[in-house]
Amino acid sequence: MEKNKIYFAGAGGIGMAALERYYLSRGCEVAGYDRTPTDLTRALAEEGVAINYDDSAEAIPESFRDNPANVLVVYTPALPDTHPQLTYFRDHGYEVVKRAEVLGRITRDSKGICFAGTHGKTTTSSMAAHVLHTCHVGCNAFLGGILRNYDSNLLLSATSPYSVIEADEYDRSFHHLSPYIAVITATDPDHLDIYGTEEAYLESFARFTELIRPGGSLIVHEGLKLVPRPGKDVKVYTYSKEKGDFHADNLRHADGEIIFDFVTPDGKISDISLGVPVEINIENAIAALAACHLTGDLEPEAAKEAIATFMGPKRRFEFWLKESAPVKAIIDDYAHHPDELKASISSVKSLYPGRKLTVAFQPHLYSRTRDFADGFAEALSLADEVILLDIYPAREEPIPGVTSKIIFDRITAPAKTMITKDDLTETIKNRNFEILLTAGAGDICNYLPEIVKTVKNA
């Protein structure tokens, strides 16, 4: 019997929120715990999720304590194993699973289109979901970012056989999935606090390719340092901007637009126009369109409309200010890995050639800063001016000797300064910037409303 009461321990996470809304749509009773109220938890409460902010077992709703056999408990690894509510559930015989395992069940009950990779997976999965939705094929999509087209990270369909899922490699979460179509965008080493070595990281992706269903497909970016191990009944395709089974042809840049022909193994769709016209979205669109093409349900004209109207996820190359006279722009990007940061900075420079680019960057995690200090410094050195913030620790405790300074000392940009995040707005106010890029996976984005207000009032 399918359980109709779902409890979420860590209910305020964006990935958890999508599942809560999914189960609400299926008529389940949904409740959960989170540490503090946020705009997201308040919205969920209004939609019908009974959220409590008290970590004691007594705060669990009575209706979730009367019959363990009828309750599924979903938790986030961000909560400690000693959390009082988790302890209560385990001690009383409840089924307690990670969020990734729930996504795995969804892929087993549908045709899962799963996007994995060090970077690019949020945008590519969002694009694919938007394409399927626009083509009236539909999907149930569980995404890692809020789509500006829908102001949600969840798309629902009562009739579509497809689920679109961002396959997260952190903590090997994507090993719970059973993809029908899998896409791997990048395998640059990350999360070395979990994996230890690049070899272990690559092995984890190779293991992911083994999970693709017989009769399914694997789409891999050209040139990855990865030896896939799909089953013999799985078809393997490659993609990139310029070559591979799926690629772009007849690429044009004109008047702030990027247009190209999408080439497939059996034809092409002409004149694809990017709704978010930056270089990194060429390959993102190719990956998304390739996955949709392999469903056999891609309608060329609807696909063109989808990519042209795709506004992107929030915090993925999101414009907060765009003025033409004089030219001034503020762009925010989630980039938190050296390769992402380099691609983001390069995209801005190509979009605004000859303009002064100021980059405000907030490193994310002590371990990532330690492991990739050289790469971050190399990427930031592409900017005309760098404002470097202190490290956003997220789930980690400080590591002795690891501060933003180990990046700062290696930066060779013409101008650089190191500040605390509380000084960010005032620092930018006193800069004569033309183009500002804020980057990082921490809370730097929380300062953007005040920054934009300050700039407009200057």
Secondary structure, DSSP 8 states (H G I E B T S, - for coil): ----EEEEETTTSHHHHHHHHHHHHTT-EEEEE-SS--HHHHHHHHHT-EEE---SGGGS-GGGSS-GGGEEEEE-TTS-TT-HHHHHHHHTT-EEEEHHHHHHHHHHTTEEEEEESSSSHHHHHHHHHHHHHHTT---EEEEEEEETTTTEEEE--SS-SEEEEEE--GGGGGGG---SEEEE-------HHHH-SHHHHHHHHHHHHHTS-TT-EEEEETT-S------TT-EEEEE-SSSSSBEEEEEEEETTEEEEEEEETTEEEEEEE-SS--THHHHHHHHHHHHHHTTT---HHHHHHHHHH---BTTSSEEEEEEETTEEEEEEE---SHHHHHHHHHHHHHHSTTS-EEEEE--B-HHHHHHHHHHHHHHHTTSSEEEE---B-TT----TT-STHHHHTT--SSEEEE--GGGHHHHHHTS--SEEEEE-SSSGGGGHHHHHHHHHH-
